[in-house]
Structures are given as C-alpha cells and as structure tokens.
Amino acid sequence: MAPPTVLITGAGGRTGQIVFMKLKERSDQFVARGLVRTEESKEKIGGAADVYVGDIRDVGSIVPAFEGMDALIILTSAVPKMKPGFDPTQGGRPEFYFEDGAYPEQVDWIGQKNQIDAAKAAGVKHIVLVGSMGGTNPSHPLNRLGNGNILVWKRKSEQYLADSGVPYTIIRPGGLLDQEGGLRELIVGKDDELLQTETRSIPRADVAEACVQALLFEETKCRAFDLASKPEGMGTPTKDFKALFSQLIARF
Ligand SMILES: NC(=O)c1ccc[n+]([C@@H]2O[C@H](COP(=O)([O-])OP(=O)(O)OC[C@H]3O[C@@H](n4cnc5c(N)ncnc54)[C@H](OP(=O)(O)O)[C@@H]3O)[C@@H](O)[C@H]2O)c1
C-alpha cells in the first residue's frame, strides 16, 4: 500500500519545521507536503516543490496544498510581537501586540477553520491539531497578551474540529522548550490538570514526534489531550507511543 500523504501547515514554524523534517526522514511511512505563509519560509525549509505557499486566512490560497492529502497536521498560530523599546535591564515586563489582520481571531479561529473545511472537502481522513494547555480558563493570562484572547480562539477551532466529523487528534502542549527530543518521559493529561503540577513543559521536538506518532495509532482518533514531559533525567524516555496513547480517554 502506498504511504499516506501528509500535509503539515505552519511548516516553517519552530515545531512545524521539525515535523516536516521527521516526515521526510520517514519516507517509507509518509509522503510529506508543507504549507508555509511566505516564500522566505519556503526557502528556509528547502524550497522544494512539495512546499506550498498560502495564507490560511484566505481559503482559496490554500486549497491546492490540500489536494490528494490523506492526513493533515495543523501547526499554524498567531504570533505575538514584542513592542519596541523594552529594556530588560530596567526590569518590568515586555508588552506584546498582534499585527492588524493577524490577531488570534483571524489566524487561530478563521485560519484553522479554513484548514479544517479544506481538509474535509479534500477527503482528508485524519487531522492532528496542536493547540495549547490553558484553554479551560478564560481568564488565563495568555488571553490578555496583546488583547488577543488567543486561548479562547484556539479552543473554538478545537471545538470546530471535534464537531467536524473528520477523525481528529487534539494535542495541547504545555510550555514549549527548544531542547532535544526523545530524552524525556512524556505525560498525557486532560482539562489542564497538569498545569497544577511541576510537569507542564515539553520540548518542541517531543511535540513534533507526538504529532507524527499520532498518525500511526487508532488510539489517538477522536481524542484530545494535554501533553507535557518530566524533566530530563527523571523517569524513562518515552519510546512506546502506543502505550502512551492507550491512556487517552477524553474526546475533548
Ligand atoms: N510557546 C509556547 O510555549 C506554547 C505552549 C503551548 C502551545 N503552543 C502552541 O504550539 C504551536 C506551535 O508553536 P511554535 O512556537 O512552534 O509555532 P511558531 O514557530 O510560532 O509557528 C507558527 C507558524 O504559523 C504560521 N502562520 C502564522 N500566520 C499564518 C497565516 N496567516 N497563514 C499561514 N501560516 C501562518 C507562521 O508562518 P510564518 O513563519 O511564515 O510567519 C509560523 O510558521 C502553536 O499553536 C502555539 O501556539 C505554544
């Protein structure tokens, strides 16, 4: 049987790049395709013909990337920018803003809804969406960042996916770390319960691996879960993803 073709969106992003690379490394298991927003991002990840350029806020621009896809991994996100003038030596906290038209409502809600609709129309059989922990609390401080309500809009698109009728997996990681993957024991949870513990962060590389592994196991279908990791050196690095995913129970 031919390997499934998998589209990764946000493929120029920090986690998306790792997913794209992992899919390409496993060419016996997957045919990878990337979607990025700009030509610069396309160049950053190799600039080959399997990288499409489109803006998720404009559904017409992304439809070609979805043609013939079997699975979709969504790793796009609104990205807050730091207001200029912040001087760390003066103490205090930096302020953030979103560019006009690139607020979480447009990117994390409309942009993700567009992807889910395009995937459904293309007959995609599995959608993996990376959201975020913290979404059960509307007063979460991240919602105040740039007045963007980012977790509220992410949650809305998660709900839209769960209601879409397409088999889905929603992964809600804790704080993302730029550290090596494969060295930590991964922990799954639900309803933000992990936020009350010490294990609430995870390397981007481990989130990327979980996205790829989610495509391989039925246990992840129609499941939503929080994902974090024990500190390196504590516990046993996760290798058996089937065992990890067999703990999943929540549909949302
Ligand atoms: N940071 C954390 O601690 C944390 C914690 C939990 C969950 N998360 C979530 O985890 C996910 C991965 O995070 P990350 O930091 O790896 O991501 P990231 O580097 O911020 O990447 C986001 C990607 O989305 C793309 N994008 C933004 N607007 C777009 C548009 N209109 N059309 C097409 N693509 C667009 C960006 O493209 P360009 O590069 O071209 O702009 C970028 O590649 C995100 O959903 C994030 O919110 C983050």
The ligand as an SDF file (V2000), in Angstrom:
LIG
                    3D

 48 52  0  0  0  0  0  0  0  0999 V2000
    5.1030   28.8850   23.0010 N   0  0  0  0  0  0  0  0  0  0  0  0
    4.6090   28.0470   23.8870 C   0  0  0  0  0  0  0  0  0  0  0  0
    5.1160   27.8810   24.9920 O   0  0  0  0  0  0  0  0  0  0  0  0
    3.3830   27.2530   23.5320 C   0  0  0  0  0  0  0  0  0  0  0  0
    2.7520   26.4900   24.5110 C   0  0  0  0  0  0  0  0  0  0  0  0
    1.6860   25.6880   24.1630 C   0  0  0  0  0  0  0  0  0  0  0  0
    1.2340   25.6520   22.8580 C   0  0  0  0  0  0  0  0  0  0  0  0
    1.8300   26.4260   21.9060 N   0  0  0  0  0  0  0  0  0  0  0  0
    1.3240   26.3150   20.5130 C   0  0  0  0  0  0  0  0  0  0  0  0
    2.0770   25.3140   19.8490 O   0  0  0  0  0  0  0  0  0  0  0  0
    2.0410   25.5700   18.4330 C   0  0  0  0  0  0  0  0  0  0  0  0
    3.4690   25.5630   17.8780 C   0  0  0  0  0  0  0  0  0  0  0  0
    4.2010   26.6440   18.4170 O   0  0  0  0  0  0  0  0  0  0  0  0
    5.5530   27.1680   17.7350 P   0  0  0  0  0  0  0  0  0  0  0  0
    6.1190   28.1560   18.6910 O   0  0  0  0  0  0  0  0  0  0  0  0
    6.3650   26.0170   17.2970 O   0  0  0  0  0  0  0  0  0  0  0  0
    4.9720   27.8760   16.4380 O   0  0  0  0  0  0  0  0  0  0  0  0
    5.5530   29.1440   15.6440 P   0  0  0  0  0  0  0  0  0  0  0  0
    7.0270   29.0000   15.4950 O   0  0  0  0  0  0  0  0  0  0  0  0
    5.0160   30.4070   16.2650 O   0  0  0  0  0  0  0  0  0  0  0  0
    4.8970   28.9200   14.2130 O   0  0  0  0  0  0  0  0  0  0  0  0
    3.6370   29.3770   13.8420 C   0  0  0  0  0  0  0  0  0  0  0  0
    3.5520   29.2500   12.3380 C   0  0  0  0  0  0  0  0  0  0  0  0
    2.2680   29.6920   11.8910 O   0  0  0  0  0  0  0  0  0  0  0  0
    2.4670   30.3030   10.6390 C   0  0  0  0  0  0  0  0  0  0  0  0
    1.4050   31.2510   10.3300 N   0  0  0  0  0  0  0  0  0  0  0  0
    1.0210   32.3330   11.0630 C   0  0  0  0  0  0  0  0  0  0  0  0
    0.0560   33.0020   10.4030 N   0  0  0  0  0  0  0  0  0  0  0  0
   -0.1690   32.3210    9.2470 C   0  0  0  0  0  0  0  0  0  0  0  0
   -1.0320   32.5310    8.1530 C   0  0  0  0  0  0  0  0  0  0  0  0
   -1.8920   33.5550    8.1180 N   0  0  0  0  0  0  0  0  0  0  0  0
   -1.0060   31.6330    7.1070 N   0  0  0  0  0  0  0  0  0  0  0  0
   -0.1420   30.5790    7.1230 C   0  0  0  0  0  0  0  0  0  0  0  0
    0.7060   30.3240    8.1500 N   0  0  0  0  0  0  0  0  0  0  0  0
    0.6970   31.1980    9.1940 C   0  0  0  0  0  0  0  0  0  0  0  0
    3.7850   31.0640   10.7720 C   0  0  0  0  0  0  0  0  0  0  0  0
    4.3020   31.2840    9.4770 O   0  0  0  0  0  0  0  0  0  0  0  0
    5.4870   32.3720    9.2140 P   0  0  0  0  0  0  0  0  0  0  0  0
    6.7020   31.7520    9.8310 O   0  0  0  0  0  0  0  0  0  0  0  0
    5.5670   32.4700    7.7380 O   0  0  0  0  0  0  0  0  0  0  0  0
    5.0390   33.6200    9.8890 O   0  0  0  0  0  0  0  0  0  0  0  0
    4.6050   30.0920   11.6060 C   0  0  0  0  0  0  0  0  0  0  0  0
    5.3460   29.2400   10.7720 O   0  0  0  0  0  0  0  0  0  0  0  0
    1.3360   26.9070   18.2760 C   0  0  0  0  0  0  0  0  0  0  0  0
   -0.0310   26.6700   18.0050 O   0  0  0  0  0  0  0  0  0  0  0  0
    1.4910   27.5410   19.6510 C   0  0  0  0  0  0  0  0  0  0  0  0
    0.5060   28.4970   19.9170 O   0  0  0  0  0  0  0  0  0  0  0  0
    2.9060   27.2210   22.2150 C   0  0  0  0  0  0  0  0  0  0  0  0
  1  2  1  0
  2  3  2  0
  2  4  1  0
  4  5  1  0
  4 48  2  0
  5  6  2  0
  6  7  1  0
  7  8  2  0
  8  9  1  0
  8 48  1  0
  9 10  1  0
  9 46  1  0
 10 11  1  0
 11 12  1  0
 11 44  1  0
 12 13  1  0
 13 14  1  0
 14 15  2  0
 14 16  1  0
 14 17  1  0
 17 18  1  0
 18 19  2  0
 18 20  1  0
 18 21  1  0
 21 22  1  0
 22 23  1  0
 23 24  1  0
 23 42  1  0
 24 25  1  0
 25 26  1  0
 25 36  1  0
 26 27  1  0
 26 35  1  0
 27 28  2  0
 28 29  1  0
 29 30  1  0
 29 35  2  0
 30 31  1  0
 30 32  2  0
 32 33  1  0
 33 34  2  0
 34 35  1  0
 36 37  1  0
 36 42  1  0
 37 38  1  0
 38 39  2  0
 38 40  1  0
 38 41  1  0
 42 43  1  0
 44 45  1  0
 44 46  1  0
 46 47  1  0
M  CHG  2   8   1  16  -1
M  END
$$$$
